[in-house]
């Protein structure tokens, strides 16, 4: 049954009306549904937004806090390192001065040092102590008076640092100690008595002696109640012999106060931890406290939970299960750790205020949206009715105007499609339909011209293809292609192949007998591809062969050929070439190289190796060039492999080159085979490497084996000698 025909005009009217009604209904339904859903969800969504904003604020604050903590703890550690480094420098100076005294005793005046005297209490004086009663003053008095000169370097330092340095002293291996301080209240005012103090087992002495460098001891409360103290000591040597230790006691109460003073919140504070895990300074510890909290053993401390991280000697931030942050870093000068204790509540208090403010704004927005939704629904209904009426009227008018020129164009196209390419469609409107009419006219003109041109081009292409096929056959016939090449010659076995990248190639090879005892081989590559390169190849091949004469120097041959090629080289082509002449009697292989690849030579019983020879300039590149020949002795059983750059520069789909290394590996896999088997094996490996990638360059190879020496007997008869 034939389908009822519907004109385009009615289709356009129905389609426009249907699309308009459907779009309006869908838009109205989606909009009203969305607004009602927004009305119902605005409160919950607003609260969720507030919670997310508060959470994001909290995360941002915590991230900022962590960075601030790291900055603060690093700066405080640098402050401590700077202060302790200053005292370490003082001790280093004292030790150096003492070593100078030992090295140059004659340059210093002895300075008598007396025992402690109560009359000197409160006044800085140098006082002497013997280690025990076994040490006699007469035995050490000379050394003691020499070290008395240390008073002159002790005095300015202890005076300038009077608020921190309490005592400077030196203990010697010989058994006496000199102390420079103001606590001379142990002596007798009526008679001079020696005072004894065995310091050899003291921590400051043993650690400095053992380590051989400047050390800081653990902190301890000052015996006079002046605060927390640390000792800094350095060993003294006399020509690498240990003679004693110089040490100073340092009050670090002010340093600790400066280091642990942080302003991060009401419950935040800093603390210093020594290398054994003791908290030696914090706001909770008084300066004269003897017992210190130990984070390694006191499980009630929040820091106990992360003690391994705090004592790791690294810088970082850690969070305990009780929501307390610790930023920590080492104080390298004293093997301390500086940590800052910050409860997370000190940071997140502002977040609650942000959350409450967002909730209030959400409630206000929800009430306003409810009123706006009711108004929008009323506007949707009115607009819907008006738009439907307008669409119906406009669709009728548009369909009439659209179909009139289409009907006219349909009639014109029918005439053209029937085969009347001379007919032209009538152009009525300057719009897309008018453009379509112009296109149909242009198509008719183009088809008419295309049919004519196609006939001509097809005939020309067939002619060029036939000529290129003839050229390929001519080129192939110019190269030696019959193998074995010299079936009557037992001295040599030679084989060569060429695979052009195009119909004709620019590579060529040649081999010929110069005379009865000399075999010449030629391998060359002309720049460029196609017919020009092939023609230039013919010229180069002919000139090289014509100029290769018995006894001629191959360098002279290439010199003459180069000048001749330069005279008629209007296209600017050039040739890389290699020629070699083998004396079949002696095995001498003379060669000349004009910018060509180096050959591979396989000695009998050995492997193929690239024979590195100096290459001259290319042929036809510059007139007047001089070429030098080289020579190598070949033995019976040696093989020579020569090739063009199409072999080593063969490229796969990943733009990787075949290369000399892979060529060498392939040759050595077939080194024991005949030349006619070696070349196909190399070509097969190149094809496997290249895969589906196109061949961009000619691939030409030649290989010969020197199988036996030719012996020319008296009378001119020749004979072959095999190894």
Secondary structure, DSSP 8 states (H G I E B T S, - for coil): -------HHHHHHHHHHHHHHHHHHHHHHHHHHHHHHHHHHHHHHHHHHHHHHHHHHHHHHHHHHHHHHHHHHHHHHHHHHHHHHHHHHHHHHHHHHHHHHHHTGGGS-----EE--GGGTTS-EEEEEESSTTS-HHHHHHHHHHHGGGHHHHHHHHHHTTTTEEEEEEEETTSEEEEEES---SS-SSS----B---TTSHHHHHHHHH-S-EE---EE-TTSS-EEEEEEEEEEETTEEEEEEEEEEE-HHHHHHHH---S-TT-EEEEE-TTSBEEEETTS-TT--S--BTTT-TTSGGGGGHHHHTSS--EEEE-TTSEEEEEEEETTTTEEEEEEEETHHHHHHHHHHHHHHHHHHHHHHHHHHHHHHHHHHHHHHHHHHHHHHHHHHHHHHHHHHHHHHHHHHHHHHHHHTT-TT-------SSHHHHHHHHHHHHHHHHHHHHHHHHHHHHHHHHHHHHHHHHHHHHHHHS---SSTTTT-SSEEEEEEEE-SSSS-SEEEEEEESSSSEEEEEEEEESS-HHHHHHHHHHHHHHHHHH--TT--HHHHHHHHHHHHHHT-TT---EEEEEEEEETTT-EEEEEEEB----EEE-TTS-EEE-----B--BTSSTT-----EEEE--TT-EEEEE-HHHHT-B-TT--B-HHHHHHHHHHHSTTS-HHHHHHHHHHHHHHHHTTS---S-EEEEEEEE-EEEEE-TTS-EEEEE-
